[in-house]
Amino acid sequence: MELAIIGIIVVVVVVFIALTIKIVPQQRVGVVERLGKFNRLLTPGLNILIPVIDQVRVYHDLRIQQANVPPQTVITKDNVQVQIDTIIFYQVVGPEEATYGISDYVYGVRNISTATMRQIIGKLELDETLSGREKISSDIRLALDEATEKWGVRIERVEVIDIKPPLDIQEAMDKQMKAERSKRAIVLEAEAAKQDMILRAEGDKQSKILKAEGDKEARIRQAEGLGQAQELEALGQAKAIEAVAQAEKMRIALIASAGLDERVLAYQSFEALTEISKGPANKVFLPTSAVETLGSIGAIAEVFKASKDGK
Amino acid sequence: MVVWVLWLIAAGVLFVVEMFTFTFYLLWLSLGALVAGLVALLLPDALLLQVVAGSLVALILTVFTKPLAARLRNSRGFKDTGTDIVGRKGLVVEAIEPGRYGQVKVGGDTWSATSTVALGKDQEVIVVRRGTTIIEVERWGDMY
């Protein structure tokens, strides 16, 4: 009998004390209900509760948590089904709202992220979804913040891990990429050929021009040389003629001063006749007045001629 | 075996378990057992009295935990970056118009924000109030 009482007392005391003292670790928080109504939050550290009257309904972890969203099939604006893989980071910031505002906030966070993402991707074309992850994240955040304000849960970020277009689209994209690259290659080749031809033509042109210029210069120089030479020649001739004329004049003057008589004249005529007789004509006409004086001379001329023929 | 030795053993075991688990109430139970042991040393036959004495001590100690808890509560703990965002400087990432949400970057975190005045991109703002997920901001220069 005594032992039963002792046992009951010990059990009651142990349970009572166990229910009274609660130690809450850092970054966790408990929601206390007094007789079923929300009373206060249990903050980290040592806490005292009144057993039976106070009850801890739930503990929340205040750290940032991750939730994987299983790959979702989403349809883009241009009707392509893509598989999108996301991860959500969220944090409980309002433990009361997280307890009373929503029944299961993890499930809620997952669902609202997926729904929002579908809505946002549905407005984008495939190419935009592939390149605009930043924009997707920012749009999702704005939509989610409005929705989760009442849940006591802040969705830190929604990261798109992977966007997978269907296989045939991927192949098409591959082909497009290849075609674009080969196009660039062909264009580059054509450009190279064009430049090659232009350069050659230019070289040809320049060489021809240079040649022609050289020719021109050479000819000009030649002509100049010729002109100068002719000028010099003419000058020389003129001088020579002048000199000859001068000499003739001097000779005539000298002859005149020497006193021109008949004998000299006769000698001169004789000389002239010998010159004439050397010419191609064999008949020589002499003025009649000269025949008289030169009758003998004619005979001599004939002799000369005979001697010349005899040669 | 004498009764008070049993009490002492119980106290020791409870104390050791307390050291491992850190639940605090086992410490009070251990002290209660120690007191019961002391009573047993004087009155080895009154088993009921020993249990009542030990239980009373444990309960009284539990009640006196409250002031101790209040004192410990004031000590500094870990502060979450999200919780004391008010008064910090932020940068508008997406323009805010009155009645519509924009986005503000505060220390590496992006928050949706409202404001009573229109704020353009890249303006500096101060966080005035914080809801769960949405903060209220003012232009940085406007506060004094």
Interface residues (C-beta under 8 A of the other chain):
Chain A: E2 I5 I6 I9 V10 V13 V14 F16 I17 A18 T20 I21 I23 Q26 Q27 T43 P44 G45 L46 N47 I48 L62 Q91 V93 G94 E97 S138 R141 L142 L144 D145 E146 T148 E149 K150 W151 G152 V153 R154 I155 E156 R157
Chain B: F22 T23 F24 Y25 W28 L29 G32 L47 L48 V51 V52 S55 A58 L59 T62 T65 K66 L68 A69 L72 R73 S75 G77 F78 D80 G82 T83 V93 E94 Y101 Q103 D109 T110 W111 S112 G131 T132 T133 I134
